[in-house]
Amino acid sequence: MNKNKFDDLLAASKLNELLHKKEVDEKNKNTVLWILAIIGAVAAVAAIAYAVYRYFTPDYLEDFEDDFDDDFDDDFFDDEDEEEK
């Protein structure tokens, strides 16, 4: 009868250890999940801020290309072609 009680106590102890281990594992999973959620939220805010910045910032290169095209005269090439003939 004493052995039966010892076996029951041992089984209860192992069950308690398993439940405690499961709680610790679940707590670690929740911590990792929270960290990943925070990193994702920060990345999303950064992406939105960059998109808004790109949308509202004027494209200075486009203006430069337009000015360059205006300054560069196409008649220059036409004159060279006539001289070669």
N, C-alpha and C positions, 0 to 999 in steps of 0.2 A: 504494500500500500504506500509506503514511503517513496518507493521508486516511481510510482505513478504520479505522485504529487510533484516530485522533482522534474519529471518529464514535462508535466503541465507548466511548471514554473519556467523551465528552459524554453519551451515553445512560446510562452507569452513574452519572454525576454527577447527572443529572436524576432517575433512579430513586432514588438515595440521598436527594435532597432531598424527593421525594414520600414516601418511607418515614419520614423524619424529621418531616415536616409531619404525617403521619398519627399518629405517636406523640405529638406535642405536642397535637394535637386530642383524642386519646383521653385524655390526661392531664387536659386541661381539662374534658372531660366527666365524668371520674371525680371531680374536685374539686367540680364543681357538684352532682353526684349525692350526694356525701357531705354537702355543706352542706344540701341539701334534706332528706336523711334525718335529719339532726340537728334541723332546724327542725320536721319532722314528729313526731319523738320527743318533743321538748319540748312541742309543742302537745298531743299525746296524754296526756302525764303531767299537764299543766295541766287538761285536760278531765276526766280521772279524778279528780284532786284536788278540783275544783269539784263534781263529782257526789257524791263522798263527803261533802263539806262540806254540800251541800244536803240530803242524806239524813239526816245526823245532827243538823243544826241544827233546834231546835224552831220551829214556826210560831207566833210570838207574836201575829200578827194574828188568827189563828183564835180564840185565847183572848179577845182584846179584843172581837171580834164577839159571842162568846157572852155575855160580861159585859154588853155594851151591850143585847143582846136581853133579858136578865133585868131590867135596870134600867128599860127602857122598858115601861110598863104599857099593855096593850091596852085596859083598862077606861076609860082616859081618852077614847078615841075613842067608845066606846059611850055614855058619859055625854053627850058633845056631840051625838050623833045623837038622843038622847031629848029634849034640851032644844029642839032645832030643831023637833020635831014639835008 
